[in-house]
Amino acid sequence: MGLALGFDLTFFGATYNSLFINNNGNVSFGAGIFAFVPVGPTGGARKRRTT
């Protein structure tokens, strides 16, 4: 069951009025994601520590 927003939200051309907060902290629309996916967000470069 989704969490009702109480308003319509247009996101990339689709309109939603509820969202799902999934077991690993991400947010999805339309349906929940039940599989745990232990990866971080994509798109950013990861910096290595040098000592």
C-alpha positions in Angstrom: 0.0 0.0 0.0 1.4 3.4 -1.0 1.7 6.5 1.1 -0.9 9.0 0.0 0.6 12.4 -0.8 -2.6 14.4 -0.6 -1.8 16.1 -3.9 -0.9 15.2 -7.4 2.8 15.1 -8.3 4.0 15.1 -11.9 7.3 13.4 -12.3 8.9 12.9 -15.7 5.5 13.3 -17.4 3.6 10.8 -15.2 1.2 12.0 -12.5 1.2 10.3 -9.1 -0.8 10.8 -5.8 1.1 8.2 -3.7 4.6 6.8 -3.2 6.3 3.9 -1.7 9.2 4.0 0.7 11.1 0.8 0.2 13.1 -1.4 2.6 16.5 0.1 1.6 15.3 3.7 1.9 14.6 4.5 -1.8 11.3 5.9 -3.0 9.3 4.5 -5.9 6.0 5.3 -7.6 3.3 2.9 -8.8 4.6 -0.1 -6.9 7.0 -1.0 -4.1 10.4 -2.6 -4.6 10.6 -5.6 -2.3 14.1 -6.9 -3.2 16.9 -5.4 -1.2 19.5 -3.9 -3.5 22.6 -3.0 -1.6 24.0 -0.4 -4.0 24.2 3.4 -3.8 23.0 6.0 -6.2 24.5 6.0 -9.6 25.8 8.9 -11.6 28.4 10.3 -9.3 32.1 9.5 -9.3 33.5 7.8 -6.2 36.6 9.3 -4.8 39.3 7.0 -3.4 41.1 7.9 -0.2 44.8 8.1 -0.4 47.0 8.0 2.7 
